[in-house]
Amino acid sequence: MINLAIGIHNHQPVGNFDFVFSEAVERAYLPFLEILSRHPEIKISLHNSGILFDWFEKNDTRYTDLLAELVGRGQVELMTGGFFEPILPAIPARDGIGQIRMLSSYIEKNFGTIPVGFWTAERVWEPHLPGVLSRAGVKYTLLDDYHFKAAGLSEDELTGYYLTEDEGDIVSVFPISRELRYIIPFKQVDEVISHFRTLSDTKDGSLVVFGDDGEKFGIWPGTYKWVIEEGWLESFFTALEKNSSWIRTLTFTEALGNSRPAGIVYLPTASYHEMMEWALFDEARVAFHHVEEDLKAVNMFDRMDEYAFMRGGLWRNFLAKYPESNAMHKKMMRVSRRIDDVSNSVCSDEAAATLQSAREKLWAGQCNCPYWHGVFGGLYLPHLRSANYGSLLEAENIVESLLSNAGESRLELCDFDGDGNEEAILESRDVNIYVSPMLGAGVMELDYRPLCMNLMDIMRRKIEPYQLIPENSGNGGDEESIPSIHNITKDIKPELSDMVTDPQRKLSFIDRFLEEDLTFENYLLNKFDELGDFAYRPYQARSSISEGGLSLECSRESVLDISGRRFPFKVGKTYKLVNGEGRLKVLIELTCPGSLEVNVRYGVEFSIGEIPGNAEDRHMSFVPSGTRKKLGEPGEEDNLERLVIRDEWRDLTIDLAFSQAVTLWHYPIETLSQSEGGIEKIYQGTTFLALIPIGPDGPATRSLEIDISLQGGGSS
């Protein structure tokens, strides 16, 4: 006999499209419950993220109505989690506890039960988590058997559950069977039952755990036809009922009550096998793949995998791999600290309620999905990043409203992104800019606060390791089964052979010195040489505050290297935020102390994200020519005086006025990443390069001023 504990996890990220929620409900979430309701003897434990519960409440209560019925008759045990599905080790403990309590309170209020189980997002575990979970009222969680093997436990020891603790705070941990994750629902029901029979014969009376995403029962490729239409799930539950004399399904709380723990275990930092491989830096990930293949070739991989000796990196490495993720994470941490600081001075009930609304917006910005990238979507999806940034900026605005000096401009020099270098943060009522003096005095974040948009939320173009390595970790299925998402061969696509990549993260107002005869086509292909070492190089910075606003003066003295001849050169760049207005001024001064003797072109490069590239109601106009284009269209414009970008859907206007006519080159930033259908192209934003000539015939000092006005969303 075996005891079978089934844990199902359902989640959609903050900001995902409405049609994705609807499709998930119709093809996976609701059919699963409907089929389960026809088999009242089958018990499961179930986790829905708070994001889903919010959506159900506002859009479709069929799911929650049926769920309440199943909870009421004891067939479903509800598990809690972070309301907005955060990676717990990546957020402050106070926020993690707050999010868990928020979801637990929702479940208690709406379903009349207090959850004690916790679904660990992406099963990302670090040894300090028992304290966080215990303080939030959690008694147990589910983790992969991989975690336990990494602690030194063998396959034979992975039945039942264990206790783990930190500083005396104890939680129970159940090991999820990886083998079950790979055969349910992808193999024939008879094969799954046969596997249970083997377990019953060899581990009589033991507890076996299956825990996985609910989306694999209808959303993953091919699963709706297989699982729902062709009846796999119905057949599976029927088979469990027919074999109930030796397979008993039970909830995890029942499992805790029916047996004693197998012992104490201390689990290392880990996640599931695939996640730890994805978290490796690119070269290491390729090397890891080749080592795995070499071990398989000599039949040693299974021995290495038995105790998880072959392990990848840790989840936090995504913050080091992707500066875009790190920037969003550090923004989140900054907002969290600001809320915590303000909480100490809140007195009235009204202010406390306002602060709680800020916390909930912060927590929405902690949704894990856009902070990392494995094989699909995630960090590369602009609408997910936009939703997180939007929530964080909403939280920042709410906190600002509670300050006695609300609306006043502020300037701060600090190591914002944790890279050991000082950044400058200039904040006004309507606009924030985050400047990195070490990286060419480039703008890394440009917030328009009335619309809660970070206009520098852009992913750079890079080739991911999985695009170069066909990731087929098993067979592709046969006539009597379907392939798991992990076993589908992902072909290397020809688009990668000519993909243009970006050597650095996209920042704005980067200084470039280019050959006079450089063509637009070669610029598009990144086939050009820098004549100076100003782009992404360290600048000196000096800040000031005046009645008119904030200023940050940046400068770098170096040389232009032109055909082996070196000319001393200085670039001065000043950012000014105007008090009480949605305006940013960028003043650039180019100084050649001697004679330049040759003609070159200076270009200031900037990028705009957050606005779709091919929508009919988003466009850019060029003055004085009057030409209008979508942001996703590449091109060049001569004698440009103003660039006007219009987002009619958001009622946003970005007006850039140049102090002298420039030549403007522009192109869309398009990344290639994996989707269920193969490699897909995703528009991230548009890069612009404003060019002016400099040479021996011009003055020793040339200047270019860009006056940027942002309007819309209630700004004045």
Order of alpha helices (4+ residues) and beta strands (2+ residues): beta-alpha-alpha-beta-alpha-alpha-beta-alpha-beta-alpha-beta-alpha-beta-beta-alpha-alpha-beta-alpha-beta-alpha-alpha-alpha-alpha-alpha-alpha-alpha-alpha-beta-beta-beta-beta-beta-beta-alpha-beta-beta-beta-beta-beta-beta-beta-beta-beta-beta-beta
